[in-house]
Each structure stands twice: as structure tokens, then as C-alpha cells.
Amino acid sequence: MNPTVSTRRIAWPALAAAVALAAIAPLFVSDFFLNVILTKALWLGIAAASLIFLAAYGGMVSLAQVGIYGVAGMAYANLVLADGGAAAAWNPYVALVAALVIATVAGLGFGWIASRSEGIYFLMITLAFSVLVFYFFSQVTGLSGFGGVNSVELPGLLGSPEQDPVPRYFVTLAVAVLVFLGLGALSRTAFGLGLQGVRDEPARMRALGFNVTLLRTLAFGIAAFVAAVAGVLSVFYNGRITPGSINLAQTIDVLIIAVVGGLYRLEGAWIGALTYALIDNYSRKWVPEVGNVLGPARFNTLIGVLFLVIVLASPGGIVGIAEQLRAKLRRPRRHGKAGPAPAPVARTID
């Protein structure tokens, strides 16, 4: 039995408040927090949003998103000046467009194959794609270098992130807002409504004449484009990319981010990513070593416990828990005295 899918839109005042708060964040947070927490949460949220889009609107939980953003990141890193890889020395903006196109085309190919399956088979096929990308770049050192592709040239719009991380933060924030609004708007088009019909009743949609495989493939391609955007932003964030940064562990991390935030609400991608970034960075500080029981693996332990609690408490993640609390607060209170009994309804017999 599939969990209840909630695709209700976030209220505009809440969205505007969140964006406004994020926009003024550089005024009251340190450069460290801005760079290591907020910027990282934004691009990780975009990667998780590509997964949530497929899950919420298409009923497809894909594990290929990290592989796709790895294709985009590697393509960009090889097309610009860098230490390692092909170092084609293209203009960064041209390389950016080319990387997005390459990864999207690869995603369409993956989707064309995977969309013919459902459920656990779809999950395993997409996982195989992600593993395939990892091993390809691990073995083809002409593209990935012997220690990754380092010192990647960045677009001039980002300035010098090491000295001033604010421009990169605002670029990432703007892209995240566009992704959120774009996916939300797409879900309300004829294509989006058709995709949701395929999610709920694929057999009936086929009977009505819809090409279910084509709809799923196109949805996978759209999600691939979003994942490709996240992949390029990850290179902007790290200034490098290695096969180790797109391995199975990262694939699981993106899935955890989506589930913790809310697998069936787009805003859950960024809520989960922010939670993940906070725990990743501060777990060593917040959790003391009691007899060295947890040791350096504190983060994995904490995120695993949180994942288990979220799954048991609410299939909708943190967003689902917030909705449940809001519903309880809005529920009218029951008075101690019972009201008058309703008058009996007279029945007539013909």
C-alpha cells in the first residue's frame, strides 16, 4: 500500500517569508554558517527536490539522481580549466549549458529504460544506473583524474567564494527558488496532471489513451535536469569533484534528506537538507563522546536514528509532522457538556 501523497502547495506568505529570511541571512550569520550550512543545504535540497518531484507527482522513487548530477558535475569540470580531467578550457557559461544538456540527455536515456518498470524493480534499476556512473568515472581516469578534478574554474558571477561566499550563496538561493517555483508550476499543467494520473491509476490512463511510458520518461528527464543543476552547483561549492563524491553513500544521503524532510512535498527537500547539514556539521560538538561509544561515526548514528524516528512517526517527514500539529491546533475543542439531542426524523411509509 502506497503512503498518502500530499502535493498541497505551500502558502505564498510562508514562501515569501522563507525567501526573505534567506535573503537577509548574510546580515546576521557568519561566513562559515552561510557557506557550510546554508549554501550546502540549498544545493543538496535541489538534488533532493529532483527525487521528490518524481516520487510525489510520478510515484517513482529514483536512486539515480546522484549519478545524474555526477554526470553534470564531471562534464562541467572537464570542459573548463581544471587540474585533472580533460581540461578543455571552454568558457564556464558555455560549459555550464553543455553539462546540463549532457546530463539531461543521459537522464532521458535512463528514464526510457527505467520507466518501463515499477516499484522495487524501478528502484533497483535506478540504483544500478547510479552505481554504473560511479564505477565509470572511477575507472576512466582520463575524465576523473587520479585524485579527482581539482581547482575547477568557476563563472565570474560567483566571484571568489573563498574570500567572499555571499555571491555564490545568492546564486544558489536564486536557483533553488526557481527550481521550487518551476516544479510547482509544472505540476499544475496538463502534463503534471497527466503524470499524477499515471501515478494513481496507470492502467486507467493507458485505457484512456495516454502514453504512460512517455509521460514517465519525460518526467524522469525533467528530474534529471534538476539533478544536473544540483551537480553543477556542487562543483561550484566544492571547487572540485571526485568519484567518491558521487558514490553509493551520497545516493543514500540524498534519499535520507528527501525522506526526513518529506518525500511527498517539494519544500521537504530543503527542510531535510538543512537538517542534514546542521547534524553533519554540529554532531561532533553537540554529542559528547561518552566512553567513545559513538566515536567519529556520531553523524551517521544521529542521522540514522532521526531517519528511523521520522519514518515511524510520520511518512510525510518533518513537513508531515508539522501538518499534523497544525491540524490538531486548528481542531475545535470539545465542550464538557453535551449538546441537545437532535430531534428524531419522521419517516413516511408509502
C-alpha positions in Angstrom: 0.0 0.0 0.0 1.4 3.4 -1.0 1.6 6.2 1.6 -0.7 9.1 1.2 0.7 11.6 -1.2 0.4 15.2 -0.2 1.0 17.7 -3.0 -0.7 20.7 -1.5 1.1 23.9 -2.3 2.9 25.9 0.3 1.1 29.2 1.2 2.5 32.2 -0.6 3.1 34.2 2.6 5.1 31.4 4.1 7.2 31.0 0.9 7.8 34.8 0.7 8.8 34.9 4.4 11.2 31.9 4.0 12.8 33.5 0.9 13.1 36.9 2.6 14.7 35.4 5.7 17.2 33.5 3.5 17.9 36.7 1.5 18.9 38.7 4.7 20.8 35.7 6.2 24.2 37.2 5.3 23.5 40.1 7.5 23.2 38.1 10.8 25.1 34.8 10.2 28.8 34.2 9.9 30.5 33.4 6.6 31.2 29.9 8.0 27.5 29.3 8.6 26.5 30.9 5.3 28.9 28.7 3.3 29.0 25.4 5.2 25.4 25.2 6.3 23.1 27.3 4.2 24.7 27.1 0.8 25.3 23.4 1.1 21.6 22.9 2.2 20.4 24.8 -0.8 22.2 22.7 -3.5 21.5 19.5 -1.6 17.9 20.5 -1.4 17.8 20.9 -5.2 19.2 17.4 -5.6 16.5 16.0 -3.2 13.8 18.0 -5.0 14.5 16.1 -8.2 13.8 12.9 -6.3 10.7 14.3 -4.5 9.3 15.5 -7.8 9.4 12.0 -9.2 8.1 10.5 -6.0 5.3 13.0 -5.3 4.0 13.5 -8.8 5.0 10.4 -10.7 5.1 7.7 -8.0 8.7 6.9 -8.9 11.3 6.8 -6.1 14.6 7.1 -8.1 18.1 6.4 -6.8 19.7 7.6 -10.0 19.7 11.3 -9.1 23.3 11.4 -7.7 24.5 9.5 -10.7 22.9 12.1 -13.0 24.3 15.1 -11.0 27.7 13.3 -11.1 27.5 13.3 -14.9 26.7 17.0 -14.9 29.5 17.8 -12.4 32.1 15.8 -14.2 31.1 17.2 -17.6 31.4 20.8 -16.3 34.7 20.1 -14.6 36.2 18.5 -17.8 35.0 21.3 -20.1 36.6 24.2 -18.1 40.1 24.8 -17.0 40.9 22.5 -14.1 43.7 20.4 -12.5 42.9 16.9 -13.9 40.5 15.5 -16.4 40.2 16.7 -20.0 40.7 20.5 -19.1 39.1 21.6 -22.4 39.2 25.2 -21.3 35.8 26.2 -22.5 34.1 29.3 -21.3 32.5 28.5 -18.0 29.0 29.6 -19.1 29.2 27.5 -22.3 30.4 24.6 -20.3 27.6 25.0 -17.8 25.0 24.8 -20.6 26.7 21.8 -22.2 26.9 20.0 -18.8 23.2 20.4 -18.2 22.4 19.2 -21.7 24.7 16.1 -21.4 23.3 15.1 -18.0 19.6 15.7 -19.1 20.1 13.5 -22.2 21.7 10.8 -20.0 18.8 11.1 -17.7 16.3 10.7 -20.5 18.1 7.5 -21.6 18.0 6.2 -18.0 14.3 7.2 -17.8 13.4 5.5 -21.1 14.7 2.2 -19.6 13.6 2.5 -16.0 10.1 3.9 -16.8 9.0 0.5 -18.2 9.2 -0.9 -14.7 7.5 -0.1 -11.4 8.0 -0.4 -7.6 11.1 -2.3 -6.4 12.2 -3.0 -9.9 12.3 0.7 -10.8 14.2 1.4 -7.6 16.8 -1.3 -8.3 17.3 -0.2 -11.9 17.8 3.4 -11.0 20.3 2.3 -8.2 22.2 0.3 -10.9 22.4 3.5 -13.0 23.9 5.4 -10.1 26.4 2.7 -9.4 27.3 2.4 -13.1 28.1 6.2 -13.2 30.3 5.8 -10.1 32.3 2.9 -11.4 32.6 4.5 -14.9 34.3 7.7 -13.5 36.3 5.7 -11.0 37.9 3.7 -13.8 38.1 6.3 -16.6 40.8 8.4 -15.0 41.2 10.4 -18.2 37.9 12.1 -17.1 38.1 11.9 -13.4 41.8 12.3 -12.8 43.8 10.2 -10.3 42.7 12.3 -7.3 39.6 13.9 -8.8 39.3 17.0 -10.9 40.5 19.9 -8.8 40.8 23.7 -8.9 37.8 23.9 -11.3 37.3 27.3 -13.0 34.1 29.0 -11.8 31.9 31.5 -13.6 32.8 35.1 -12.9 29.3 35.7 -11.4 30.5 33.8 -8.3 33.5 36.0 -7.7 36.0 34.4 -5.3 34.0 32.2 -2.9 37.0 31.5 -0.7 37.2 35.2 0.2 33.6 36.2 -0.2 30.9 33.4 -0.2 28.0 35.8 -0.5 27.7 35.9 -4.3 27.8 32.1 -4.5 25.1 31.9 -1.8 22.8 34.2 -3.6 23.2 32.4 -6.9 22.4 29.1 -5.2 19.4 30.7 -3.4 18.0 32.1 -6.7 18.4 28.8 -8.4 16.7 26.9 -5.6 13.7 29.3 -5.6 13.4 29.0 -9.4 13.5 25.2 -9.1 10.8 25.2 -6.4 8.5 27.5 -8.3 9.2 25.8 -11.6 8.4 22.3 -10.4 5.3 23.5 -8.5 4.0 25.3 -11.7 4.8 22.2 -13.8 2.7 20.1 -11.5 -0.4 22.2 -12.4 0.0 22.0 -16.1 -1.7 19.3 -18.3 1.5 17.4 -18.3 1.7 17.5 -14.5 -1.9 16.4 -14.0 -1.5 13.6 -16.5 1.6 12.5 -14.6 -0.3 12.4 -11.4 -3.0 10.3 -13.1 -0.3 7.9 -14.1 0.9 7.8 -10.5 -2.6 6.9 -9.2 -4.1 4.8 -11.9 -1.6 3.8 -14.7 -3.9 1.1 -16.1 -6.8 3.5 -16.4 -4.6 6.2 -18.0 -3.5 3.6 -20.6 -7.1 2.8 -21.3 -7.8 6.5 -21.8 -5.1 6.6 -24.5 -2.2 8.1 -22.6 1.3 7.0 -23.3 2.3 6.1 -19.8 5.9 5.2 -20.6 6.4 8.5 -22.4 5.0 10.5 -19.5 7.3 8.7 -17.1 10.3 9.2 -19.4 9.7 12.9 -19.8 9.2 13.3 -16.0 12.5 11.5 -15.5 14.1 13.9 -17.9 12.8 16.9 -16.1 14.1 15.5 -12.8 17.4 14.8 -14.5 17.7 18.4 -15.5 17.1 19.5 -11.9 19.6 16.9 -10.6 22.1 18.2 -13.2 21.7 21.8 -11.8 22.5 20.4 -8.4 25.5 18.6 -9.8 27.0 21.8 -11.3 26.2 23.7 -8.1 28.0 21.0 -6.1 31.2 21.7 -8.2 30.7 25.4 -7.6 30.5 24.7 -3.9 33.5 22.3 -3.6 35.6 23.6 -6.4 36.3 20.0 -7.3 34.7 16.7 -8.0 35.8 13.1 -7.4 34.2 9.7 -8.0 34.0 9.4 -4.2 31.6 12.4 -4.1 29.1 10.5 -6.2 29.3 7.1 -4.6 26.6 4.9 -3.1 26.8 6.7 0.3 25.9 10.0 -1.4 23.0 8.3 -3.1 21.7 7.1 0.3 22.2 10.6 1.8 20.0 12.3 -0.9 17.3 9.7 -0.2 17.6 10.3 3.5 17.3 14.0 3.0 14.1 13.6 1.0 12.5 11.2 3.5 13.5 13.2 6.6 12.2 16.5 5.1 9.1 15.0 3.5 9.2 12.7 0.4 5.8 14.0 -0.9 6.2 17.8 -0.5 8.7 19.8 -2.5 9.6 22.1 0.4 10.6 19.0 2.3 13.7 18.8 0.1 15.2 21.9 1.6 13.9 21.3 5.2 15.6 17.8 5.1 18.8 19.3 3.5 19.1 21.9 6.2 18.5 19.3 9.0 21.2 17.1 7.3 23.7 20.0 7.0 23.2 21.0 10.7 23.6 17.5 12.0 26.6 16.8 9.7 28.4 19.9 10.9 27.5 20.1 14.6 27.1 16.5 15.6 30.7 16.3 16.9 30.0 19.4 19.0 26.6 18.6 20.3 27.1 14.9 21.1 29.9 14.2 23.6 32.0 11.1 23.4 30.6 9.0 26.3 33.2 6.3 26.6 33.9 6.8 22.9 30.7 4.7 22.2 29.8 6.7 19.1 33.3 8.0 18.2 33.8 9.6 14.8 30.6 8.0 13.5 28.4 10.2 15.5 26.8 11.8 12.4 25.9 8.5 10.8 24.4 7.3 14.1 22.4 10.5 14.6 21.1 10.7 11.1 20.2 7.0 11.2 18.2 7.4 14.4 16.5 10.5 13.1 15.6 8.7 9.9 14.1 5.8 11.9 12.1 8.1 14.1 10.8 10.1 11.2 9.7 7.0 9.2 7.9 5.6 12.3 6.3 8.9 13.4 5.3 10.3 10.0 5.6 9.1 6.4 5.4 12.7 5.4 8.7 13.6 7.2 9.2 16.8 9.1 6.7 18.6 6.9 4.1 15.9 7.7 4.7 16.2 11.4 4.2 20.0 11.2 1.0 19.5 9.3 -0.3 17.0 11.9 0.5 19.5 14.7 -1.2 22.4 12.8 -4.3 20.2 12.2 -4.5 19.4 15.9 -4.2 23.1 16.9 -7.0 24.0 14.4 -9.3 21.2 15.6 -12.2 22.8 17.6 -12.2 22.0 21.3 -14.9 19.7 22.6 -17.0 21.2 25.3 -17.7 19.2 28.5 -21.5 19.5 28.2 -23.2 17.5 25.6 -25.5 19.5 23.3 -29.2 18.8 23.0 -30.0 15.6 21.2 -31.2 16.0 17.6 -34.9 15.7 17.0 -35.9 12.4 15.5 -36.6 12.4 11.8 -40.1 11.3 10.9 -40.3 8.6 8.2 -43.1 8.0 5.9 -44.1 4.7 4.5 -45.6 4.5 1.1 
